[in-house]
Amino acid sequence: MIRTTVGFISSKYSYNLVSRFVLPVKYNQLCLHTSRLLNVKGKEITMPSLSPTMESGTIVKWLKKEGDPIQPGDAIADIQTDKAVMTFETEEESIMAKIIAAEGTKDIKVGTVIALTVEPDEDWKSVEMPDASRQPAASSASVSAPASAPSSSSNEVVEPPPGQTNVAMPALSPTMTSGTIVKWLKNEGDEISPGDAVAEIQTDKAVMTFEMEDDAILAKYLVKEGSQVDVGQLIAITVEKGMDWKSAVIPTSTKAVAKESSTAAPPKATPSQSGQPAPSDQVYGLAVKRLLEEYAISSGSVKGSGRPNRLLKSDVLAHIESNKIQKVFLKADEPSATGKQAPTTKTQISAPLKSGPSTYTDHEVSNIRAVIAKRLGESKSSIPHSYITIDVNIDKLNELRSELKAENLKVSMNDFVIQAVAQSLIQCPPINSIYKNEQVTRIPNVDVSIAVSTPTGLITPIIFDTVKKSLTDISNDVKSLADKARKGTLKPNEFQGGTFTISNLGMFGIKEFSAIINPPQTAILAVGTGRDVLDTSLRKKSMMSATLSYDSRAISEDQAANFLSVLRSRLENPSFRSIGSNH
C-alpha cells in the first residue's frame, strides 16, 4: 500500500521547506524518506509474557539483525524472565525492520514495544518509529501514575498475600493483544505440576495450550469459558501446595493495569514461627517459610530474586548450599502455662542438601560425527525412504556354523549374511546401484560396505569384489577392516564408495530396526538378532528379521521384495556353498 498526499509547496522554495518544515506528529507518516518512498507503518513486537508470573524481562541477545528476513517459527531473541532465559519465537513471515530495545536492556515491562517488523515486500529502511501515543497502556499508565489522582479501590493493584499468585492472560504470540478462554483443563482445587496444561486459549493465530511452570493449586477461575480477555488481565488464582485454596483472596479488579507505583507502601511479611524476625519488605509463601524454619534462617539474610519484595524457594536453597547450613529439627516440649508449646531445638546433622542446577559436561563433536550427522540428515531429508521387512529361518545356518566350529573354522552369522547379500545383488542388479545427478547407475561390481561402530562415530569400510571372495576371505576382511576402523587407520579408499551397505545390530540383541541409506547408494540392509519362536506344530525354530531401506526413486516395491526373497532363499539353504568357493 502506498500512502500519498498533496502538498502546496512551490518548486522555488521546496528545498528549504522540505528540509526545515516540521509537521505535527499526527502527520509524520507523510514525510518523505531518504529513499524517496513514503514511510512504512511497521508491525509492533511487544515484550511477551513468557511465564504466568512474568511482569518484565531483559533482552539478553537479539538473534535477528535489522534487515534479516524472519520465517514462521524463527527465534528472534533470547529473553530473561523471572524464571529463566527463554527463546522468543515469531509465527509470521516478515523482515526485522527496527530494534528498539537494545541488548542488555533490563526490566522491560510486558507489552512494551521492543521491535518493529514489516511485510517481506516492504522497504524495511523506511519503517515508521512509534510515538508515545502508540505505546502500550501499561507503559503509559506507569508514567502517568504519579501525576494522576488516586484511583478508586476497584482499580488498585493489590499485591496478593504470601503463597498466592494471580495469573494473568499471557501473550501466546508476538501480535496477541487479547485471547478467548476456550476451555479450562483444570478444575478449582486441582493440583498443578510444572508443565501441566491449564487452559486452551484462542489467540489471533490459533488455539494454543497455556501451561504452568510451578507447583500450585488452582484456587479460582476469574473468567468463564468463552470470555475474551485482554493480555495482562487476571484470569485465575493459584496458591502453593499445602495452603487452603478455598481461602484465596479474590482481587477487586481483574483489569490489566501496570504495577503499583513506587509511592505505594510495600507489603508486609509475616515473621516466621522460628522466632526469626522477617524484614518488612520480604514476602514469601509456605514452602519458603518451612525452609526458613527447618534451617533456622532469617529471611533478612537471604536476598530475594522474585517479583519486588518476594523471596523464592530457589533463593533459600541457594543460600543453604552456598553457606553449607545444616538442618535444625524442631521438637515440641511440654505445654506452657499459656497452653502453647514452648519450642526447643535439637540439632541433628543431616546429609548435605543436594540442590541447585544439575551439572553437565560439554563434549566436542568430532569431525567424523559432524560429517555423519550432515550426511544422514541430508539422506533422510532428500531421499524418499521406503521400508520392507522379511523373516528368515536360520536353523540350517546355525547347524553349518556348528559344523565349521568343530573343524576349527570360526565364522560369524554376519559373514554368512554378507556372502548371501553379495550373491543376491548379482541376481538382482537394480538393488546394486547408485543415484546421482538425478540418474540411476547400475554398478557391475559388488562392493559391500559394513557399518562399524568406533569411539568417534559410525564408519562403513568396504569389502571390495565381495561376490568373488570365499566365506573365510570375507570373515578375515571384516575382522581386519573393523580393527583398522577402531584404531583410526583406515585409508580413504577403504571406506569411500561401496554399492550396498549392511548394518547388523544382532550382537546387541536388537530384534528389528530400520537404517538410513548411505548416499549415493540406493539401499541398506538392517539385520536383527536370531530369536527362538514356535511354529504351528509347536516346534522351536530360530528366526531373524532383515529390513531393507531403499530409495523409491531408483528401486520399485517389487524389485525390493524380489531381492529379499532371493536373500531369504540363500540364507535358509546354505548347503550349496562351500568355504572356499561361491559356486
JOGIVEN-V386834 format. One record per pair of residues at least 6 apart in sequence whose C-alpha atoms are under 8 Angstrom apart, sorted by the first residue. I is the first residue (numbers start at 1). GAP is how many residues later the second one is. Records with the same first field share a line. If there is no record, write none. Layout:
I: GAP / GAP
//
This chain:
2: 36
3: 27 / 35
4: 26 / 34
5: 25
9: 8
23: 8
29: 9 / 10 / 11 / 12 / 99
30: 8 / 9
31: 7 / 8
32: 6 / 7
33: 6 / 93
35: 91
37: 89
38: 88
39: 87 / 88 / 89
40: 78 / 82 / 83 / 84 / 86 / 87 / 88
41: 77 / 86 / 87
42: 55 / 74 / 75 / 76 / 85 / 86 / 87
43: 73 / 74 / 75
44: 69 / 70 / 71 / 72 / 73 / 131
45: 68 / 69 / 70 / 71 / 72 / 129 / 130
46: 64 / 65 / 66 / 67 / 68 / 69 / 128 / 129
47: 9 / 10 / 61 / 62 / 63 / 64 / 65 / 66 / 67 / 127
48: 62 / 63 / 122 / 123 / 124 / 125 / 126
49: 6 / 7 / 61 / 121 / 122 / 123
50: 31 / 36 / 120 / 121 / 122
51: 30 / 31 / 32 / 119 / 161 / 162
52: 115 / 116 / 117 / 118 / 160 / 161
53: 29 / 112 / 113 / 114 / 115
54: 27 / 28 / 56
55: 54 / 55
56: 25 / 26 / 51 / 52 / 53 / 54
57: 22 / 23 / 24 / 25 / 49 / 50 / 51 / 52 / 53
58: 21 / 22 / 23 / 46 / 47 / 48 / 49 / 50
59: 18 / 19 / 20 / 21 / 42 / 43 / 44 / 45 / 46 / 47
60: 17 / 18 / 19 / 20 / 25 / 43 / 44 / 45
61: 16 / 17 / 18 / 42 / 43
62: 14 / 15 / 16 / 41
63: 12 / 13 / 14 / 15
64: 6 / 11 / 12 / 13 / 32
65: 31 / 34
66: 29 / 30 / 31 / 32 / 33
67: 28 / 29 / 30 / 57 / 58
68: 27 / 28 / 29
69: 24 / 25 / 26 / 27 / 51
70: 20 / 22 / 23 / 24 / 25 / 26
71: 19 / 20 / 21 / 22 / 23
72: 18 / 19 / 20 / 21
73: 16 / 17 / 18 / 19
74: 15 / 16 / 17
75: 12 / 13 / 14 / 15
76: 11 / 12 / 13 / 14
77: 10 / 11 / 12
78: 7 / 8 / 9 / 10
79: 6 / 7 / 8 / 9
80: 6
82: 224 / 225
89: 85
90: 83 / 84
91: 82 / 83
93: 26 / 27
94: 23 / 24 / 25 / 26
95: 22 / 23 / 24 / 25 / 29
96: 19 / 20 / 21 / 22 / 28
97: 18 / 19 / 20 / 21 / 27 / 28 / 30
98: 17 / 18 / 19 / 26 / 29
99: 15 / 16 / 17
100: 13 / 14 / 15 / 16
101: 12 / 13 / 14
109: 29 / 30
110: 28
111: 25 / 26 / 27 / 28
112: 23 / 24 / 26 / 27
113: 22 / 23
116: 11
117: 7
118: 6 / 9
137: 120
138: 118 / 119 / 120
139: 119
141: 116 / 117
142: 116 / 117 / 118 / 119
145: 116
146: 115 / 117
153: 99
154: 98 / 99
155: 97 / 98 / 100 / 102
156: 97 / 104
157: 100 / 101 / 102 / 103
158: 93 / 102
159: 108
160: 6 / 89
161: 88
162: 107 / 121 / 122 / 123 / 124
163: 76 / 77 / 80 / 121 / 122 / 123
164: 73 / 74 / 75 / 76 / 84 / 121
165: 72 / 73 / 74
166: 68 / 69 / 70 / 71 / 72
167: 67 / 68 / 69 / 70 / 71
168: 63 / 64 / 65 / 66 / 67 / 68
169: 9 / 10 / 60 / 61 / 62 / 63 / 64 / 65 / 66
170: 61 / 62
171: 6 / 7 / 60
172: 31 / 36
173: 30 / 31 / 32
175: 29
176: 27 / 28 / 55
177: 53 / 54
178: 25 / 26 / 50 / 51 / 52 / 53
179: 22 / 23 / 24 / 25 / 49 / 50 / 51 / 52
180: 21 / 22 / 23 / 45 / 46 / 47 / 48 / 49
181: 18 / 19 / 20 / 21 / 42 / 43 / 44 / 45 / 46 / 47 / 48
182: 17 / 18 / 19 / 20 / 25 / 43 / 44 / 45
183: 16 / 17 / 18 / 42 / 43
184: 14 / 15 / 16 / 41
185: 12 / 13 / 14 / 15
186: 11 / 12 / 13 / 32
187: 31
188: 29 / 30 / 31 / 32 / 33
189: 28 / 29 / 30 / 31 / 56 / 57
190: 27 / 28 / 29
191: 24 / 25 / 26 / 27 / 50
192: 20 / 22 / 23 / 24 / 25 / 26
193: 19 / 20 / 21 / 22 / 23
194: 17 / 18 / 19 / 20 / 21
195: 16 / 17 / 18 / 19
196: 15 / 16 / 17
197: 12 / 13 / 14 / 15
198: 11 / 12 / 13 / 14
199: 10 / 11 / 12
200: 7 / 8 / 9 / 10
201: 6 / 7 / 8 / 9
202: 6
215: 25 / 26
216: 22 / 23 / 24 / 25
217: 21 / 22 / 23 / 24 / 28
218: 18 / 19 / 20 / 21 / 27
219: 17 / 18 / 19 / 20 / 26 / 27 / 29
220: 16 / 17 / 18 / 28
221: 14 / 15 / 16
222: 12 / 13 / 14 / 15 / 32
223: 12 / 13
229: 6
230: 26
231: 25
232: 23 / 24 / 25
233: 21 / 22 / 23 / 24
234: 20 / 21 / 22
235: 19
237: 11 / 13
238: 7
239: 6 / 9
240: 45 / 46 / 47
242: 44
243: 43
266: 14 / 15 / 43
267: 13 / 14 / 15 / 16 / 42
268: 12 / 13 / 14 / 15
269: 9 / 10 / 11 / 12 / 13 / 14 / 15
270: 8 / 10 / 13
271: 6 / 7 / 8
272: 6 / 17 / 20 / 21
273: 20
274: 18 / 19 / 22
276: 20 / 21 / 22 / 23
277: 21 / 22 / 23
278: 20 / 21 / 22
279: 20 / 21
281: 28
282: 17 / 18 / 22 / 27 / 28 / 29
283: 26 / 27 / 28
284: 26 / 27 / 28
287: 26
288: 23 / 24 / 25 / 28
291: 22 / 25
292: 6 / 7 / 24
293: 35
294: 33 / 34 / 35 / 36
295: 25 / 30 / 31 / 32 / 33 / 34
296: 31 / 32
302: 9 / 13 / 14 / 17
303: 8 / 12
304: 6 / 7 / 8 / 11
305: 6 / 7 / 10
306: 6
314: 42
317: 38 / 39
318: 37 / 38
320: 6 / 33
321: 32 / 33 / 34 / 35
324: 28
326: 23 / 24 / 26
327: 20 / 21 / 22 / 23
328: 17 / 18 / 19 / 20
329: 16 / 17 / 18 / 19
330: 13 / 14 / 15 / 16
331: 12 / 13 / 14 / 15
332: 9 / 10 / 11 / 12
333: 8 / 9 / 10 / 11
334: 7 / 8
335: 6 / 7
336: 6
366: 90
368: 88 / 89
369: 87 / 88 / 89
372: 85 / 86
375: 143 / 144
376: 140 / 141 / 142
379: 137 / 138 / 139 / 140
380: 136 / 137
383: 168
384: 167 / 168 / 169
385: 131 / 132 / 164 / 165 / 166 / 167
386: 163 / 164 / 165 / 166
387: 127 / 160 / 161 / 162 / 163
388: 159 / 160 / 161 / 172 / 173
389: 156 / 157 / 158 / 159
390: 155 / 156 / 157 / 174 / 178
391: 152 / 153 / 154 / 155 / 177
392: 151 / 152 / 153 / 154 / 176 / 179 / 180
393: 148 / 149 / 150 / 151 / 175 / 178 / 179
394: 136 / 148 / 149 / 150 / 177 / 178
395: 146 / 147 / 148 / 177
396: 176 / 177 / 178
397: 16 / 174 / 175 / 176 / 177
400: 174
401: 9 / 10 / 11
404: 6 / 7
405: 6
411: 60 / 61 / 64
412: 63
414: 90
415: 56 / 59 / 60 / 63
416: 55 / 155
417: 154
418: 30 / 56 / 84
419: 47 / 48 / 51 / 52 / 55
420: 147 / 150 / 151
421: 146
422: 24 / 26 / 44 / 45
423: 44
424: 139 / 142 / 143 / 146
425: 6 / 7 / 21 / 138
426: 6 / 20 / 41
427: 139
428: 131 / 134 / 135
429: 13 / 14
430: 12 / 124 / 125 / 129
431: 69 / 91 / 92 / 124 / 128 / 129 / 132
432: 10 / 11 / 12 / 14 / 67 / 68 / 90
433: 7 / 8 / 9 / 10 / 66 / 67 / 88 / 89
434: 6 / 7 / 8 / 9 / 65 / 85 / 86 / 87 / 88
435: 6 / 84 / 85 / 86 / 87 / 119
436: 84
440: 114
443: 56
445: 20
446: 18 / 19 / 20 / 21 / 52 / 53 / 54
447: 15 / 16 / 17 / 18 / 19 / 51 / 52 / 53
448: 14 / 15 / 16 / 17 / 18 / 50 / 51 / 52 / 53 / 54
449: 11 / 12 / 13 / 14 / 46 / 49 / 50 / 51 / 52 / 53
450: 10 / 11 / 12 / 13 / 51 / 52 / 53
451: 7 / 8 / 9 / 10 / 50 / 51 / 52 / 53
452: 6 / 7 / 8 / 9 / 30 / 33
453: 6 / 33
454: 31 / 32
455: 31
459: 26 / 36
460: 35 / 41
461: 20 / 21 / 24 / 29 / 33 / 34 / 35
462: 19 / 32 / 33 / 34 / 35 / 36
463: 11 / 14 / 15
464: 34
466: 8
467: 115
468: 114
469: 112 / 113
470: 109 / 110 / 111 / 112
471: 107 / 108 / 109 / 110
472: 107 / 108
481: 9
484: 6
498: 23
499: 22
500: 21 / 22 / 23 / 24
501: 17 / 22 / 23 / 24
502: 22 / 23 / 24 / 25
503: 12 / 21 / 22 / 23 / 24
504: 22 / 23 / 24
505: 21 / 22 / 23 / 24
506: 21 / 22 / 23 / 24
507: 22
508: 21
509: 19 / 20
510: 18 / 19
511: 17 / 18 / 19 / 20 / 33 / 34
512: 14 / 15 / 16 / 17 / 33 / 34 / 35
513: 13 / 14 / 15 / 34
514: 12 / 33 / 34 / 35
515: 9 / 10 / 11 / 34
516: 8 / 33
517: 6 / 7 / 32 / 33 / 34
518: 6
522: 28 / 29 / 32 / 33
523: 25 / 26 / 27 / 28
524: 24 / 25 / 26
525: 21 / 22 / 23 / 24
526: 20 / 21 / 22 / 23
527: 17 / 18 / 19 / 20
528: 16 / 17 / 18
529: 15 / 16
530: 12 / 13 / 14 / 15
531: 11 / 12 / 13
532: 8 / 9 / 10 / 11
533: 7 / 8 / 9 / 10
534: 6 / 7
535: 6
548: 12 / 16
550: 10
576: 7
577: 6
//
